[in-house]
Amino acid sequence: MSQKKIIHVNAFNMNSVGHIHHGMWTHPRDQSHQYNTLDYWINLAKILERGLFDGIFIADIIGYYDVYQGNIDLTLRESIQTPVNDPWLLVSAMAAVTKHLGFGVTATISAETPYTFARKISTLDQLTNGRIGWNIVTGYVDSGARGLGQDGLADHDQRYDRADDFLELSYKLWEGSWEDDAVIADRARRIYTDPAKVHSITHDGPYYRSRGYHMSEPSPQRTPLLFQAGSSGRGQRFAGQHAEGIFINASDPATARASAKKIRQAVADAGRDPHDVKIFVGVAVIPGHTEKEAQEKHAEYLHYASAEGGLAHFSASTGIDFSRYGLDEAIEYGTSNSIQSATQVAQQNQMTRRKLLEQHKLGGRYNTIVGDAAQVADKLEQWIDEGDIDGFNLTRIVVPETYEDFIDIVVPELQNRGRYRTSYTEGALRNKFFGAGNRLPASHGAARWRQRDGSDTSSDQPTHIAA
Ligand SMILES: Cc1cc2nc3c(=O)[nH]c(=O)nc-3n(C[C@H](O)[C@H](O)[C@H](O)COP(=O)(O)O)c2cc1C
């Protein structure tokens, strides 16, 4: 029997009121309406670090959900990820009150410019002492593209092509521009940075051009820990090349296992170790000190949830206005330009509006585990072992109650079973996950832009460093 895997857990969140479990903002104990105050985030960060969470994973959306009923009325009334504030501006405050908690923060390629985005990441990686992760997304709503001045979303696969190019340029800036010992800060010789150790990069890609020096000095991780969440065929190829943390949706451990196999194959195809990625499944957990307490809490939550809000969210994820269909009418799924992986699953299961509403009865369509500590731990272990995954993105149902319950009820049980850390590992976020140092391994494509000997890299050619 191989060694038991430690279960990784991220708090899945968003800088908004409604995130996954729509309608729960009406619950009397829910604090999510405080999302626009620093106290709310500082309090959450402290709670999560007390529970030894790996990190807080902050989703984001550029745009808003206007597919359901062809308008944004329900989106606004139920606060379905609108209003949504910038997730990156939360990080410094949470980092200031924690020492180990990681930050997996979402940024959409089409809304950023690599040259300035690379600096923002380096800044935060320095300020957090290497705790920054980036969830790379390509956008999936037309409203966001229109807001950015485009006619609509670019073609699905082309969005990933652009993302490849964005990453390539970013790697040059993060990995190739400054040598590790460029900054010497020698007062006597009046040399802060040694000019011989800072190199100009050149990039002429299909989507981006850049010339010049990275603006920031090297940060602990240089390249942030890279997360990704798309799982179409093209999405998996992208993940294989770049991602270190991959967020998938799966209805059961067998489905997760099939996705994990494909992802690890894509990673191997890109010349990397298939275990240089951690795979996370989104899950909702409602634990109780007894099974009865958990079941009662679940029933109470259902009273506040909005299945229709969940459906409106899913309309945006698939690009299909489900309000146009009768409850039992067959839905025309077709090829989506939004989240293909989510659309395909609904199509395969021939989901009607009635079935979708039932699936979204807790306001979202994530798997929900309800039970006492042992029952929840059994299920989580089953997902990890049978699903060949590494951890979970834990949705918030009632904030901060969901996290506090998990920490007080489930974590001790997992620790007793040797499945959950009892203290944090030192080092940057990457080292905490993989235990192999703060920087990307040499087998990752980004490593080819590293400086070997300070030679001029003002050409577009990789420096090909030996491992
Ligand atoms: C579990 C999961 C979480 C996601 N989270 C976000 C998000 O926070 N923001 C976003 O813009 N896109 C998000 N996406 C969309 C993906 O990043 C990607 O753009 C989309 O899935 C299309 O890729 P695919 O067709 O390869 O799945 C998510 C997708 C999945 C499956």
The ligand as a Tripos MOL2 file, in Angstrom:
@<TRIPOS>MOLECULE
LIG
   31    33     1     0     0
SMALL
NO_CHARGES

@<TRIPOS>ATOM
      1 C1        -13.6450   24.7780  -12.0450 C.3       1 LIG1
      2 C2        -13.5140   25.9600  -12.9390 C.ar      1 LIG1
      3 C3        -13.2890   27.2230  -12.3590 C.ar      1 LIG1
      4 C4        -13.1570   28.3580  -13.1710 C.ar      1 LIG1
      5 N1        -12.9680   29.5880  -12.6020 N.ar      1 LIG1
      6 C5        -12.9270   30.6910  -13.4030 C.ar      1 LIG1
      7 C6        -12.8100   31.9950  -12.8670 C.ar      1 LIG1
      8 O1        -12.7180   32.2200  -11.6580 O.2       1 LIG1
      9 N2        -12.8060   33.0500  -13.7170 N.ar      1 LIG1
     10 C7        -12.8900   32.8820  -15.0700 C.ar      1 LIG1
     11 O2        -12.8690   33.8910  -15.7910 O.2       1 LIG1
     12 N3        -12.9690   31.6540  -15.6110 N.ar      1 LIG1
     13 C8        -13.0220   30.5750  -14.8160 C.ar      1 LIG1
     14 N4        -13.1510   29.3470  -15.3800 N.ar      1 LIG1
     15 C9        -13.1260   29.2460  -16.8520 C.3       1 LIG1
     16 C10       -11.8070   28.7070  -17.3700 C.3       1 LIG1
     17 O3        -10.7150   29.4230  -16.9230 O.3       1 LIG1
     18 C11       -11.7750   28.6550  -18.8930 C.3       1 LIG1
     19 O4        -11.7500   29.9520  -19.4400 O.3       1 LIG1
     20 C12       -12.9840   27.9750  -19.3640 C.3       1 LIG1
     21 O5        -13.1450   26.8220  -18.5700 O.3       1 LIG1
     22 C13       -12.8940   27.5880  -20.8270 C.3       1 LIG1
     23 O6        -12.0260   26.5530  -20.9240 O.3       1 LIG1
     24 P1        -12.4500   25.0410  -21.2000 P.3       1 LIG1
     25 O7        -13.4690   25.1170  -22.3000 O.co2     1 LIG1
     26 O8        -11.1070   24.5370  -21.5900 O.co2     1 LIG1
     27 O9        -12.9780   24.4320  -19.9390 O.co2     1 LIG1
     28 C14       -13.2620   28.2130  -14.5890 C.ar      1 LIG1
     29 C15       -13.4780   26.9450  -15.1520 C.ar      1 LIG1
     30 C16       -13.5980   25.8230  -14.3470 C.ar      1 LIG1
     31 C17       -13.8250   24.4810  -15.0210 C.3       1 LIG1
@<TRIPOS>BOND
     1     1     2 1
     2     2     3 ar
     3     2    30 ar
     4     3     4 ar
     5     4     5 ar
     6     4    28 ar
     7     5     6 ar
     8     6     7 ar
     9     6    13 1
    10     7     8 2
    11     7     9 ar
    12     9    10 ar
    13    10    11 2
    14    10    12 ar
    15    12    13 ar
    16    13    14 ar
    17    14    15 1
    18    14    28 ar
    19    15    16 1
    20    16    17 1
    21    16    18 1
    22    18    19 1
    23    18    20 1
    24    20    21 1
    25    20    22 1
    26    22    23 1
    27    23    24 1
    28    24    25 2
    29    24    26 1
    30    24    27 1
    31    28    29 ar
    32    29    30 ar
    33    30    31 1
@<TRIPOS>SUBSTRUCTURE
     1 LIG1         1 GROUP 0 **** ****
